[in-house]
Amino acid sequence: MFDRGVSISLSTPTTADLDEVVRALARWRREDAPMQLHPGDVGFYWQLGPEATAAALRVWRDGQRILAVGLLDGSELVRLAVDADRRTDHALARQMADDVSDPGRGVLPAGEAYVEALWDGPFREFMQTDGWEPDAPWIPMARDLSEPVAGSGLRIQIVGPEHIADRVAVHRSAFAPSKFSAERWHAMAAGTAYSDARCLVGYDDRGDAVAATTVWSAGPGKPGLLEPLGVHDDHRGHGYGTAIAVAAAAVLRDLGSSSATVCAEGSNTAAVATYRAAGYRPRGEVQDLHRNG
């Protein structure tokens, strides 16, 4: 039962709250739950530093307990997660819908905006009643890790200080015009979420860095996340994306994850095919919510 005498509040956390936020996101991850904001999403954002990360987060609480978390990923998108036990709570859903939709409450600005809330229930119902519409589809995908993962065919290196330049080079080539840098990598690696994460670089037979990813555990027995994964632009078309996705699954299994998960744009058929070839299986199409300007 929920205490209806405790009001739900929205706040922007401080840097001192970041550990609590990451722990809450990890606690909510489980195999029977839909894809939502993962500790790794916050962990990758941490490359901008703890102050910027805290400023980009929004937290809903009843009293001291965190019920939901939002990450402002750019000026027009909020990515959401909610406590699995409160996903059908109409009071929380109504409060979140009001807070997200009203520019005066400090979540999203007026005009065009997007909300990533990839679960069914009253929150999406309230949002659509308020004029938000489903947007382009995403494909959550997962690879079960109950069995050992075969070799990837690439030489895989867990990134340490001597491999940061290769990690950065692959990312900047794969995601141009990314501003990822060695300084940002160090900031990310210093964050709370990275204690349960690993960066991987894959090398071909000539020793060239051809692919890279970061894997994020939410703790033993919980789904892990690949975010992001990319292939160097000079080395595409050789199956390296599939190979690094297989390697990522193996590392997440070593970290105790129950599955390796990723969410691909439905329109990105190449990415979906890459993950399928690496043993990741679609879990049903989902959609962001969009409000026109």
C-alpha positions in Angstrom: 0.0 0.0 0.0 1.1 3.6 -0.7 0.9 6.4 1.8 -1.5 8.8 0.1 -0.9 11.3 2.9 2.6 12.0 1.6 2.7 14.4 -1.3 4.9 13.8 -4.4 7.6 16.4 -5.0 9.8 17.2 -8.0 13.4 18.4 -7.5 16.7 18.8 -9.2 19.3 16.8 -7.2 22.6 18.0 -6.0 25.9 16.2 -6.6 25.6 14.7 -3.1 22.4 13.0 -4.3 23.9 11.3 -7.4 24.9 8.0 -5.7 21.3 7.7 -4.4 19.9 8.3 -7.9 22.1 5.7 -9.5 21.3 3.1 -6.8 17.6 3.7 -7.4 17.9 3.2 -11.2 19.8 0.0 -10.6 17.3 -1.3 -8.1 14.4 -0.9 -10.6 16.1 -2.9 -13.3 14.8 -6.5 -13.6 14.0 -9.0 -16.3 10.3 -8.6 -16.2 10.4 -4.8 -16.5 10.3 -2.8 -19.7 13.3 -0.9 -21.0 13.8 2.5 -19.2 16.5 4.9 -18.1 19.4 2.8 -16.9 22.3 3.7 -14.5 24.5 3.5 -17.6 22.6 6.3 -19.3 23.4 8.6 -16.4 26.9 7.1 -16.3 27.6 8.1 -19.9 26.2 11.6 -19.3 28.7 11.9 -16.4 31.4 12.7 -19.0 30.2 16.3 -18.6 31.0 16.2 -14.9 29.0 15.6 -11.7 27.6 19.2 -11.6 26.3 19.0 -15.1 24.9 15.5 -14.5 23.0 16.6 -11.4 21.7 19.6 -13.2 20.3 17.4 -16.0 18.4 15.1 -13.6 14.9 15.5 -12.2 13.7 13.3 -9.3 10.2 12.6 -8.0 9.9 11.6 -4.4 7.2 10.9 -1.8 9.0 12.0 1.3 12.5 10.6 1.1 11.9 7.7 -1.3 12.7 8.2 -5.0 9.8 7.2 -7.2 10.9 8.2 -10.6 13.9 9.8 -12.3 14.3 11.9 -15.5 17.4 12.7 -17.5 17.3 15.8 -19.7 19.3 14.5 -22.7 19.5 17.8 -24.6 17.1 20.7 -24.4 14.0 19.0 -25.8 14.2 15.4 -24.5 13.6 13.8 -21.1 14.4 10.1 -20.6 12.4 8.6 -17.7 12.4 5.7 -15.3 10.0 4.8 -12.6 10.0 2.4 -9.7 8.5 -0.8 -11.0 6.2 -1.0 -7.9 4.7 2.4 -8.8 4.3 2.1 -12.6 0.5 1.8 -12.3 0.2 4.5 -9.6 -2.3 7.0 -11.0 -1.3 9.7 -8.5 2.3 9.5 -9.5 1.5 9.3 -13.2 -0.7 12.3 -13.0 1.9 14.3 -11.2 4.7 13.3 -13.6 2.5 14.1 -16.6 1.7 17.6 -15.2 5.4 18.3 -14.4 6.7 17.1 -17.7 4.1 19.0 -19.8 4.2 22.3 -17.9 7.3 24.4 -18.9 7.0 26.3 -15.6 8.0 23.2 -13.6 11.5 23.0 -15.0 11.5 19.7 -16.9 10.9 20.6 -20.6 10.6 23.9 -22.3 7.6 25.2 -24.2 7.1 24.0 -27.8 8.4 20.9 -29.5 9.6 18.3 -27.0 10.1 14.5 -26.6 9.6 12.1 -23.7 11.2 8.7 -23.5 8.8 6.6 -21.3 8.9 3.1 -22.7 6.3 1.4 -20.5 2.6 1.1 -20.8 0.2 2.4 -18.2 -1.4 5.5 -16.8 1.5 7.9 -17.4 1.4 7.4 -21.2 -2.4 7.5 -21.1 -2.4 10.9 -19.3 0.3 12.2 -21.7 -1.7 11.3 -24.8 -4.8 12.7 -23.3 -2.9 15.9 -22.8 -1.9 16.1 -26.5 1.3 14.1 -26.7 1.5 11.7 -29.6 3.6 8.5 -30.2 6.7 9.2 -32.2 9.1 7.0 -34.2 9.6 3.4 -33.0 12.5 2.0 -31.0 13.4 -1.7 -30.7 14.5 -2.9 -27.3 16.8 -5.9 -27.7 18.3 -8.3 -25.2 20.7 -11.3 -25.1 20.2 -13.8 -22.4 23.4 -14.4 -20.4 22.5 -17.6 -18.6 24.9 -19.5 -20.8 28.6 -18.7 -21.6 29.2 -16.4 -24.6 31.4 -17.6 -27.4 34.4 -15.7 -28.6 33.9 -12.6 -30.7 36.7 -13.0 -33.2 38.2 -9.7 -32.3 41.0 -9.0 -29.9 39.2 -7.2 -27.1 40.9 -4.8 -24.6 39.3 -3.5 -21.5 40.2 0.2 -21.6 42.9 1.4 -19.2 45.0 4.5 -19.4 47.0 3.2 -22.3 43.9 2.6 -24.4 42.0 5.8 -23.9 43.2 7.4 -27.1 41.9 4.4 -29.1 38.6 4.5 -27.3 38.2 8.2 -28.0 39.3 7.8 -31.7 36.8 5.1 -32.5 33.9 7.0 -30.8 34.6 10.3 -32.5 34.8 8.5 -35.9 31.6 6.5 -35.3 29.6 9.4 -33.9 30.9 12.5 -35.7 30.8 15.3 -34.7 31.1 14.0 -31.1 33.1 16.0 -28.6 34.1 12.9 -26.6 37.7 13.3 -25.4 40.3 11.8 -23.0 39.2 14.4 -20.5 35.6 13.4 -20.8 36.5 9.7 -20.6 38.3 10.4 -17.3 35.2 12.3 -16.0 32.9 9.5 -16.9 35.2 6.9 -15.4 35.3 8.8 -12.1 31.5 8.6 -11.8 29.5 6.4 -9.5 27.9 4.3 -12.3 31.3 3.5 -13.9 32.3 1.4 -10.9 30.1 -1.3 -12.5 31.1 -0.5 -16.1 33.8 -1.3 -18.6 34.9 0.3 -21.8 36.0 -2.1 -24.6 38.0 -1.6 -27.7 38.2 -4.2 -30.4 41.4 -4.6 -32.6 41.7 -6.3 -35.9 44.6 -8.5 -37.1 46.7 -5.5 -38.0 46.3 -4.0 -34.5 44.0 -1.2 -35.6 41.2 -0.1 -33.2 38.1 -0.8 -35.2 35.2 -0.9 -32.7 34.4 0.2 -29.2 31.6 0.2 -26.6 30.9 0.8 -23.0 29.0 -1.8 -20.9 27.1 -0.9 -17.7 26.0 -3.4 -15.1 23.1 -2.6 -12.8 24.3 -5.3 -10.4 24.4 -9.1 -10.2 21.2 -10.7 -11.6 20.0 -7.6 -13.4 20.0 -6.5 -17.0 23.1 -4.7 -18.2 23.3 -2.1 -21.0 25.5 -1.4 -24.0 25.7 2.4 -24.4 27.1 3.5 -26.8 28.5 1.1 -29.4 30.3 2.2 -32.6 32.6 1.1 -35.4 35.3 3.3 -36.8 34.3 4.8 -40.1 37.4 3.4 -41.8 36.5 -0.2 -40.8 32.8 -0.6 -41.5 31.3 -3.5 -43.4 33.5 -6.2 -41.8 31.3 -7.5 -39.0 33.1 -5.6 -36.3 29.9 -4.2 -34.8 28.5 -7.7 -34.4 31.8 -8.8 -32.9 32.0 -6.0 -30.3 28.4 -6.6 -29.4 29.2 -10.3 -28.7 32.2 -9.2 -26.6 30.1 -6.8 -24.7 27.7 -9.6 -23.8 30.6 -11.7 -22.5 31.9 -8.9 -20.3 28.5 -8.2 -18.9 28.1 -11.9 -18.0 31.4 -11.7 -16.2 30.0 -8.7 -14.3 27.0 -10.8 -13.2 24.4 -9.3 -15.5 21.4 -11.5 -16.3 21.1 -10.1 -19.9 22.8 -7.6 -22.2 20.3 -5.0 -23.4 20.3 -2.2 -26.0 17.7 -0.1 -27.7 18.0 0.6 -31.4 16.0 3.1 -33.5 13.5 1.1 -35.6 14.5 3.0 -38.7 18.2 2.0 -38.2 17.8 -1.4 -39.8 21.6 -1.9 -40.0 21.9 -1.6 -36.2 19.0 -3.9 -35.6 20.6 -6.5 -37.9 23.9 -6.1 -36.2 22.5 -6.9 -32.8 20.4 -9.7 -34.1 23.5 -11.3 -35.6 25.2 -11.0 -32.1 22.4 -12.9 -30.5 20.2 -10.0 -29.3 16.5 -10.6 -29.6 13.8 -7.9 -30.1 11.4 -7.4 -27.2 8.6 -5.5 -29.0 8.5 -2.1 -30.6 8.1 0.9 -28.3 7.7 4.7 -29.0 8.7 8.0 -27.5 6.1 10.6 -27.0 6.2 13.9 -29.0 4.6 17.3 -28.6 4.6 19.6 -31.6 5.8 23.2 -31.2 
